[in-house]
Amino acid sequence: MTLAHLTVKLLAASIALGAIWADNARADGDPAPTYQRERAAQKYKACHWTDEMGKYVYECIKRNDGFGTHWCYDETLEQYCPAQLERAKNAASQPEAADKPAN
């Protein structure tokens, strides 16, 4: 085996180990990867922003001294949107009242 072959194999092995290490390097409490935040955004895409939600985010940001605003936003969606989406689903499943009586 030549020195060039050995160098290429060592380089490939170090890249593979680096990729494995980088994947496991997230500590507890680190922000979620982008795909998880995108999944949450898609989950609540039909949720409409309300003044109550805005006040909740504002208080959260004040409580955290301006840090972690994305977590405050995510927390607000998780707190307010499920109930809002459930109400919308229930309203859509209710049959509409007829405007005039049927003959």
N, C-alpha and C positions, 0 to 999 in steps of 0.2 A: 504494500500500500504506500503510495507516494505521500509526500507532505501536503500536497494540494488536496488530495482526497480526504486526508485526515482533517485538514482545516475546514473543508466544506462540511464534513460530518459534525464537527464540533460546533460550527456556526449554526447548523440546522438544529442541533440538540439544544443549544442555548436559546434560540428563538422559541422553540417549543416550550421549554421550561419557563421562559419569560412570559409567554402567553398564558400559561396555566397560573403562574404567580399573579399576573395582573388581573385575571378573572376573579381570584379569591382574595384580592387585596382590600376590598371594601370592608370597612369597619362597621360595627353596629351604629346606627344613627346616621350613616351617610345618606345623602339624597338618593332617591330611587333612580334607577337608570331611566333614560329617556323613554324607552318603550313602555315602561310601567306608567309613567305620567301621561303618555299619549293614550294608553288604554283607559285610564281614569277620565281623561277629557272626552273620549268617545262615549263612555258609559253615561256621562251626565250632559251630553250635548243638547238634550231637549230641555234642560233645566234653565229657567229664566231668572236672571239676576234681580234681586229685590233690595229695597232700602235696608231691610233687616239684615240681609247678608252683608251688605256694605258696612253696616255698623259693627257687625261681628268681626269682619276682617280688620277694620280700623282698631278695635279694642285689642285684638290679637297682636297686631303690629306694635301698638303702644306697649303692651305687656312684654314684648320681646325686644324692646328698644330699637325697633326698626330692622331687626334681623329675622331671617327665616320667613320672608313674606310669601314665598311659594308654598311653604308648609301651612301658613295661615289660610291661603286660598284653597289648598287641597282639603284642609280640615273643614272649611266652610261648606264646600261642595258635599263632603261626606255627611255633614250634619243636616243640611237643609234640603238637598236635592232628592234623596229617597222619598221623603214624605210628599214633596211637591210632585214628583213623577207618579207616585202611587195615586194621589188625588186626580191627576190628569187621566190616568188609566181607568180609574173607576168612573169618572165622568164620561169617558168615551164608551164604556161598556153599557151604560144606562141607555135604555131606549128613549128616543126623544118623544116628547108629548106631541100628539097630533094637533095641528092648528084648528082643525074642524072635525067634528065627529064623523065617524065612518057610517055609511048607510047600510 
